[in-house]
Amino acid sequence: MEQKSNGSLISAIVIIILLIIGGIFFWKTSVKNKSDQPNIPATAPTADVDKDITNLESDLNSLNLDNLDSDL
């Protein structure tokens, strides 16, 4: 009778268990880090919005859309 070695099966199971434990460890630490961060409230836009809008409008007006589909 031949005896089969179960060493590779046991080592594969040990590696899978270690990967699961490592994944749980990293998941727990990432959840802990997220809960440690302070809640910073969103700030309301300031008067710079008007300047941004005029800049966007000037950029939009300067676009040349006549040759937009020339490469198609």
HELIX and SHEET records of a PDB file:
HELIX    1   1 GLY A    7  ASP A   36  1                                  30    
HELIX    2   2 ASP A   48  SER A   62  1                                  15    
END                                                                             
